Amino acid sequence: MQWMRRASENGPVESLEDARRFARMMQAIRRCPKPTIARVQGHAFGGGVGLCAACDIVIASDQARFSVSEARFGILPAVIGPYLVEAVGQRQAQVC
């Protein structure tokens, strides 16, 4: 949770660089020539859901919970959006 506190104190330049770093990480996962696997045992929110969507395989426990809650806070899930739509389909992504 430290990164969330730090992110809330960032200015526009720092926030943009954080988003770019996250986008590069997501691209690296998606473009990885070897299969990528996400293992979820608890909660995956926002970017965590994006990481799962970027992976080839997701294995989740019965306790796993997923939520894309950025819109509730007025934040567009711009970085994870394309991966989410690709993983679950356009109609399901609209419901998320």
C-alpha positions in Angstrom: 0.0 0.0 0.0 3.0 2.3 0.2 3.0 2.8 -3.6 -0.6 4.0 -3.4 0.3 6.6 -0.8 3.3 7.6 -2.9 1.2 7.7 -6.1 -1.4 9.9 -4.5 1.3 12.5 -3.7 2.8 12.5 -7.2 2.4 15.4 -9.5 1.4 15.1 -13.1 4.9 14.3 -14.4 5.5 11.6 -11.9 2.1 10.1 -12.5 2.6 10.0 -16.2 6.0 8.3 -15.8 4.4 5.7 -13.4 1.7 5.0 -16.0 4.3 4.6 -18.7 6.4 2.2 -16.6 3.3 0.1 -15.8 2.3 0.1 -19.5 5.8 -1.1 -20.5 5.6 -3.9 -17.9 2.2 -5.0 -19.2 3.5 -5.0 -22.8 6.5 -7.1 -21.7 4.2 -9.7 -20.1 1.9 -9.8 -23.0 4.7 -10.1 -25.6 6.7 -12.6 -23.6 7.6 -15.5 -26.0 7.1 -18.0 -23.2 3.7 -18.7 -21.6 3.0 -16.4 -18.6 0.9 -17.6 -15.7 -0.8 -15.6 -13.0 -1.6 -17.2 -9.7 -4.2 -15.4 -7.6 -4.9 -16.4 -4.0 -6.5 -13.3 -2.7 -7.7 -10.0 -4.1 -6.7 -8.6 -7.5 -7.9 -5.0 -7.9 -7.3 -2.6 -10.8 -3.7 -3.1 -12.0 -3.7 -6.6 -10.5 -6.6 -7.5 -12.8 -4.7 -6.0 -15.7 -1.7 -8.2 -14.9 -3.9 -11.2 -14.9 -5.4 -10.2 -18.2 -2.0 -9.8 -19.8 -1.0 -13.3 -18.8 -1.7 -16.3 -21.0 -3.1 -18.4 -18.1 -4.7 -17.4 -14.8 -5.1 -19.9 -11.9 -7.2 -18.5 -9.1 -8.1 -20.0 -5.8 -11.7 -20.1 -4.5 -10.8 -17.1 -2.3 -9.7 -15.0 -5.2 -11.6 -11.8 -5.9 -11.3 -9.5 -8.9 -12.4 -5.9 -9.2 -11.8 -3.1 -11.7 -12.8 -0.2 -9.4 -10.9 2.7 -11.0 -14.1 4.2 -12.4 -15.5 4.5 -8.9 -12.6 6.9 -8.2 -12.9 8.8 -11.4 -9.8 7.1 -12.9 -9.8 5.6 -16.4 -8.4 2.1 -16.5 -6.5 3.2 -19.7 -3.4 1.0 -19.2 -5.3 -2.2 -18.4 -8.3 -1.6 -20.7 -7.0 -3.2 -23.9 -5.7 -6.3 -22.0 -9.0 -6.7 -20.2 -11.1 -6.4 -23.4 -8.8 -8.9 -25.1 -9.1 -11.3 -22.2 -12.8 -11.2 -21.4 -14.4 -9.7 -24.5 -15.9 -6.3 -25.2 -19.4 -7.0 -23.7 -18.0 -8.5 -20.4 -15.5 -5.7 -20.1 -18.3 -3.2 -20.2 -19.9 -4.8 -17.3 -16.7 -4.9 -15.2 
